[in-house]
Amino acid sequence: MELQRQPRPKTEGFWIDVFPYLVDGVGYNSFRHHFSITLTTFRTIVTRLEIHQAFTLDASNATPALKQIAMPLYYGD
């Protein structure tokens, strides 16, 4: 019997409520504050890696490449 993973509200909330509004610059809404790199650099990395076969799974529950790449970079508060 396979157990279903329940999303953690704090994690899902971050991707919905915070991540889309992070910007290059300084302060709490700075992408660098959370990920230690600029948003511009992150987008470049994602653009280059998202076409790699490791990130192109067609499974309905596959984590998007954007999140897979961001997770190890996340610094937190």
Residue frames relative to the residue before (quaternion, step in Angstrom):
aa qw qx qy qz dx dy dz
M 1.0000 0.0000 0.0000 0.0000 0.00 0.00 0.00
E 0.2671 -0.7832 0.5458 0.1316 3.57 -0.72 1.07
L 0.3395 -0.7381 0.5500 0.1935 3.56 -0.88 0.97
Q 0.3552 -0.7174 0.5539 0.2287 3.55 -0.99 0.80
R 0.3866 -0.7096 0.5440 0.2260 3.54 -0.99 0.89
Q 0.2681 -0.7496 0.5855 0.1530 3.52 -0.89 0.94
P 0.4515 -0.6839 0.4847 0.3058 3.62 -0.82 0.88
R 0.4154 -0.6791 0.5428 0.2677 3.53 -1.09 0.73
P 0.4827 -0.7045 0.4303 0.2923 3.62 -0.59 1.09
K 0.6312 0.5335 -0.3481 0.4425 3.60 0.96 -0.77
T 0.6690 0.4930 -0.2962 0.4708 3.58 0.94 -0.88
E 0.6762 0.4735 -0.2974 0.4796 3.59 0.83 -0.94
G 0.6302 0.5432 -0.3308 0.4453 3.58 1.00 -0.77
F 0.6238 0.5404 -0.3409 0.4501 3.57 1.01 -0.76
W 0.7025 0.4762 -0.2731 0.4531 3.58 0.86 -0.97
I 0.7083 0.4323 -0.2598 0.4939 3.58 1.12 -0.57
D 0.7996 0.3634 -0.1492 0.4542 3.56 0.83 -1.04
V 0.7787 0.3296 -0.1668 0.5071 3.62 1.07 -0.62
F 0.6771 0.5548 -0.3145 0.3672 3.58 0.62 -1.16
P 0.6897 0.4915 -0.3234 0.4221 3.67 0.75 -0.85
Y 0.7272 0.4463 -0.2335 0.4664 3.59 1.19 -0.49
L 0.4557 0.6678 -0.4651 0.3606 3.58 1.25 0.14
V 0.1104 -0.8088 0.5776 0.0091 3.56 -1.00 0.87
D 0.5455 -0.5233 0.5028 0.4193 3.53 -1.31 0.17
G 0.5030 0.6212 -0.4773 0.3651 3.57 -0.96 0.79
V 0.5599 -0.5831 0.4628 0.3639 3.54 -1.22 -0.58
G 0.6340 0.5444 -0.3997 0.3768 3.55 -1.30 0.27
Y 0.7598 -0.4009 0.2631 0.4389 3.54 -1.34 0.02
N 0.7156 0.4327 -0.2553 0.4853 3.63 1.00 -0.74
S 0.4191 0.6944 -0.4673 0.3519 3.54 1.26 0.31
F 0.4960 -0.6481 0.4928 0.3020 3.55 -0.90 0.94
R 0.6433 0.5419 -0.3141 0.4403 3.57 0.98 -0.86
H 0.5858 0.5841 -0.3649 0.4272 3.61 1.07 -0.69
H 0.7571 0.3861 -0.1958 0.4892 3.59 0.97 -0.84
F 0.8285 0.2609 -0.0872 0.4877 3.59 0.99 -0.82
S 0.4243 -0.7493 0.4199 0.2868 3.61 1.29 0.02
I 0.6982 0.2967 -0.2857 0.5855 3.59 1.23 0.48
T 0.5734 -0.5853 0.4285 0.3807 3.58 -1.19 0.31
L 0.6249 -0.5310 0.4208 0.3878 3.54 -1.26 0.41
T 0.6165 0.5527 -0.3383 0.4471 3.58 1.02 -0.77
T 0.6696 0.4817 -0.2929 0.4835 3.59 0.91 -0.91
F 0.6336 0.5348 -0.3267 0.4537 3.59 0.97 -0.85
R 0.6629 0.5034 -0.3091 0.4600 3.60 0.88 -0.91
T 0.6265 0.5300 -0.3328 0.4646 3.59 1.04 -0.74
I 0.6487 0.5116 -0.3097 0.4708 3.58 0.95 -0.89
V 0.6668 0.5029 -0.3032 0.4588 3.59 0.86 -0.96
T 0.6448 0.5322 -0.3204 0.4454 3.59 0.90 -0.90
R 0.7085 0.4562 -0.2646 0.4690 3.58 0.95 -0.81
L 0.7483 0.4247 -0.2262 0.4566 3.58 0.99 -0.79
E 0.6073 0.6118 -0.3706 0.3457 3.62 1.00 -0.67
I 0.6495 0.5021 -0.3266 0.4685 3.60 1.21 -0.31
H 0.4975 0.6498 -0.4294 0.3819 3.58 1.27 -0.16
Q 0.6045 -0.6097 0.3801 0.3441 3.58 -1.03 0.81
A 0.5840 0.5868 -0.3758 0.4165 3.61 1.10 -0.51
F 0.7489 0.3749 -0.1982 0.5092 3.59 1.16 -0.57
T 0.6586 0.5413 -0.3053 0.4244 3.63 1.21 -0.05
L 0.2266 0.7811 -0.5439 0.2066 3.58 0.95 0.82
D 0.3451 -0.7595 0.5190 0.1864 3.56 -1.00 0.81
A 0.3701 0.7412 -0.4871 0.2764 3.59 1.22 0.18
S 0.5438 -0.6542 0.4216 0.3138 3.56 -0.97 0.86
N 0.7436 0.3753 -0.2191 0.5082 3.60 1.12 -0.54
A 0.3479 0.7516 -0.4955 0.2618 3.61 1.23 0.32
T 0.4293 -0.6777 0.5358 0.2633 3.56 -1.02 0.83
P 0.5038 -0.6680 0.4492 0.3132 3.62 -0.79 0.96
A 0.6266 -0.5633 0.3905 0.3709 3.58 -1.11 0.74
L 0.5961 0.5874 -0.3547 0.4168 3.58 0.98 -0.83
K 0.7056 0.4420 -0.2626 0.4876 3.60 0.85 -0.93
Q 0.6371 0.5360 -0.3368 0.4397 3.59 0.96 -0.81
I 0.6831 0.4689 -0.2793 0.4853 3.56 1.02 -0.77
A 0.6798 0.5088 -0.2910 0.4409 3.60 0.98 -0.81
M 0.6044 0.6238 -0.3612 0.3392 3.60 0.94 -0.84
P 0.7187 0.4163 -0.2962 0.4716 3.67 0.74 -0.82
L 0.6459 0.5215 -0.3200 0.4567 3.59 1.21 -0.36
Y 0.5216 0.6834 -0.4029 0.3140 3.58 1.20 -0.53
Y 0.2837 -0.7808 0.5419 0.1271 3.54 -0.79 1.07
G 0.2649 -0.7726 0.5296 0.2291 3.58 0.91 -0.88
D 0.5388 -0.6344 0.4579 0.3124 3.51 -1.29 0.08
